[in-house]
Amino acid sequence: MFHVKLNLFSKAKALESKIDMFHDKVIDSAMTFKKSVREYLNAGRSDEFKKVNKQLRQIEHDADQLRRDIENRLYSQNLIPDLRANVLEMVENLDRVINRFDEVSYQFYIEQPEIPEIYFSRITDLVEQVTDCAENMSIASRSFFRDLSLVRDYSQKVYFLEHETDLTSGRLKKSIFDSDIPLANKLQLSTIIDEIENIADLAEDSIDRLLIFTIKRDI
Amino acid sequence: MDAIFFLFLSSGLFLGWSLGANDAANIFGTAVGSRMIKFRTAAGIASVFVILGAVYAGGGTSQTLVSLGEINALAGAFMVALSAALTVYWLVSSGLLVSTSQAIVGAIIGWNIFAGKDTDWGILSTIVSSWISCPLLSGVIAVMTYFAIKHLLRHCRVHLVSQYSWVRIGLVVIAAFGAYALGANNIANVMGVFVESSPLHDWSFHGFTLSKVQILFLIGGISIASGIVTYSHKTIQTVGNSLMKMTPIIAWIIVFSQSVVLFLFASQGLKNFLESWGMPSLPLVPVSSSQAVLGAFIGIGLAKGGRDVNWLAVLKIIAGWIVTPIVSAIVCFVSLFFLENVFNQVVYH
């Protein structure tokens, strides 16, 4: 009985650690994405930008491995039988956000969009809001496991920031299409802005699901 | 003599088997249904503890039933148990929330009337009031435990995965305690009517002694355990236990409340302890585990704001209090008449 109890708790602790590490990856990817865009705006596809881009790819790869490990433990060890489908969905939603950070950064790498300097500060603002949104999503998700009362607080922040990204991206796109740069550049920039903004939408969708799981989890 | 005894005891054994098959779902149905515990583990633990509860703590409630009606003929005891079993079967199929405890009390009164014995109205009123206080007490305990655990979870901030590990251990412990309490409280329903007419003798082996009543309860406990092992998994899977839709923590609270109530109404030691300190104690009476569960369920529903309370279930409990003993008494009276006049059996002395 004592052995069974110890084994049960060691398995639980191992899974908790993996889940915590996965949440760390969300925050790492957000911070690295921010750094990646900043490097691109400073010096285009420079060596430093390539290095940061590679870091982001590695984070995404590590997060995928963690996700698979969590999925495997959730189902093979039967630790939270009635909530494992919810936890699995949450982890997959967070993973989509990490993937999107990597994809958008890679899009900068491949397409090398020409961005006039007058838009730098607004793109930085947009990236700041999107990464804040993802970080708050990660904290809300982490709270789901430890302190349900905090989930609502951080979810509200995600909703607020998502709305802010809509406004910022709208203003940015309007200003781009009002400018004299070639239409091809306008469309390219508009697509990239949509892709960045889309990350906040993904975070919002993830929070919508999280709030439903929170109601289900509350005793 | 032994063969005849076991033939007459068969109705009690059948009652025990059906008790195990049905009431075990209240103890570990959620844990098994939500895959928190394997059926084999739960059934094994429950079987052992239901027998322990019956043998070591079943005396008090049986004494109360004996005081209500001292059924002194084996054939009479057989028919009392069979009448209770038939009443439960009949009323359950008509959709009422029926308790074996209420059916057996009704059947004993039926025997009293048939045999021309006086019914002790003081004991009867104690028993009937316990039927009312059982779901009420279970509800109060459930509400208090619910708020205590909610408070604890808010302040301890245990990780969800560790929390589930604790709940899993809690469900195993509560399955053991619940089974012990069920055995202690409900063995009277199964074997109580045979106590007076039992031809068994005390048994001793290397200083280990079982009284004749304990041997009777051991047999009854084994019949309950056989119901748990052979049929309770089907009850859990097919009856559609409403407990299964709850979170494991809520389920634990409900099983905990039910077990505490059954234990309070069964423990002679606890009764003596409370009385020695001048505190009020509860009578030792067999109560319904299903009604205790429903009381806890309603209590938590009210604690959550009253939206989830199934008031039809409350009406079913109240209807069960009135209908079950009356029907059981009538069935027993009529059956005793046939047993005495058609089969020429002595049903009372």
HADDOCK unambig.tbl for C-alpha pairs under 7 A between the chains (distance, minus, plus):
assign (segid A and resid 8 and name CA) (segid B and resid 165 and name CA) 6.55 0.50 0.50
assign (segid A and resid 9 and name CA) (segid B and resid 162 and name CA) 6.73 0.50 0.50
assign (segid A and resid 9 and name CA) (segid B and resid 165 and name CA) 6.54 0.50 0.50
assign (segid A and resid 12 and name CA) (segid B and resid 161 and name CA) 5.62 0.50 0.50
assign (segid A and resid 12 and name CA) (segid B and resid 162 and name CA) 5.61 0.50 0.50
assign (segid A and resid 13 and name CA) (segid B and resid 162 and name CA) 6.99 0.50 0.50
assign (segid A and resid 16 and name CA) (segid B and resid 161 and name CA) 6.54 0.50 0.50
assign (segid A and resid 79 and name CA) (segid B and resid 161 and name CA) 6.71 0.50 0.50
assign (segid A and resid 80 and name CA) (segid B and resid 161 and name CA) 6.42 0.50 0.50
assign (segid A and resid 80 and name CA) (segid B and resid 164 and name CA) 6.17 0.50 0.50
assign (segid A and resid 81 and name CA) (segid B and resid 34 and name CA) 6.65 0.50 0.50
assign (segid A and resid 81 and name CA) (segid B and resid 35 and name CA) 6.22 0.50 0.50
assign (segid A and resid 81 and name CA) (segid B and resid 36 and name CA) 6.63 0.50 0.50
assign (segid A and resid 82 and name CA) (segid B and resid 34 and name CA) 6.11 0.50 0.50
assign (segid A and resid 145 and name CA) (segid B and resid 159 and name CA) 5.34 0.50 0.50
assign (segid A and resid 145 and name CA) (segid B and resid 160 and name CA) 4.85 0.50 0.50
assign (segid A and resid 146 and name CA) (segid B and resid 157 and name CA) 4.98 0.50 0.50
assign (segid A and resid 146 and name CA) (segid B and resid 158 and name CA) 5.72 0.50 0.50
assign (segid A and resid 146 and name CA) (segid B and resid 159 and name CA) 4.70 0.50 0.50
assign (segid A and resid 146 and name CA) (segid B and resid 160 and name CA) 6.24 0.50 0.50
assign (segid A and resid 147 and name CA) (segid B and resid 154 and name CA) 6.70 0.50 0.50
assign (segid A and resid 147 and name CA) (segid B and resid 157 and name CA) 5.63 0.50 0.50
assign (segid A and resid 219 and name CA) (segid B and resid 247 and name CA) 6.75 0.50 0.50
assign (segid A and resid 219 and name CA) (segid B and resid 249 and name CA) 6.85 0.50 0.50
assign (segid A and resid 219 and name CA) (segid B and resid 250 and name CA) 6.39 0.50 0.50
